[in-house]
């Protein structure tokens, strides 16, 4: 029989959903601020899956996607517990900022774990999550999106883990169900890296972008919600099997992923701004976008793929500073197919 689940003093009975708030600190304006948590307690015993969103405050697409999941999951049909942090950094989220708008250092929550209860406000958020949420989890999914302007659709896991943990994490990442599966180092002072360092499987998701038109938004939002449900099925928390795409491609970072960024600031006219462009084949020399001067209208440079490969992430049209992230390509001869949770040689 499943026992009552307790998270930071919030008790959830089997078959119950609960919303709770974890106090972080009192702010200068005189009000306390909190990190929100949704808990779905299954009627049967099983693992505890945690999903953390909006570690970066401008990466908002996972928020409605996980709202869909929490609404969809029937706790009476669930084995185990689903824990969802819809907004990990409420201050950055309210400001529409990637990082906490603070004049001090250490304001990137993605690099603030395990945190410090006496540190900066960002480190205090990290401490609340690492002390009150993460200890109760068996598996972690850290969900990001592209923020404003960057288009993405992949999962990432750390290839430096021990063999057993790496295989378990790889399987979970594949089960999420994106076409692109990226083996890439994860910072140890972020939620996933901190979780992995404790010997538990967790991976990052990079899907979508903020402020997309409805059709594109629905594609990426569905990718996130379907992916989380896929992982729950893989963990036997829900009945059924993960729904995977016909094609899944693995690629590492070192020597395979190459990036193309503008050397001059200006306005980007992107040639790769659709969801269907991600994972598509690029020829060497294929034009990805054009930079022009928004004042003189002069063409500044063309951004082209330096290799034949698959488009990993892209950029929507709009103003870009010199050196900002534009496009990433996985060199084709460094990729491998995934079949039955194994790499095909």
PyMOL commands that set and color helices and strands:
alter all, ss='L'
color gray80, all
select helices_A, chain A and resi 61-72+75-77+90-95+109-111+121-136+163-176+191-197+214-234+275-277+332-334
alter helices_A, ss='H'
color red, helices_A
select strands_A, chain A and resi 5-7+10-12+16-26+32-41+44-53+79-85+139-144+150-157+180-183+202-208+249-252+257-260+266-270+281-282+287-292+299-304+309-315+318-320+327-331+335-339+342-344
alter strands_A, ss='S'
color yellow, strands_A
deselect
rebuild
show_as cartoon
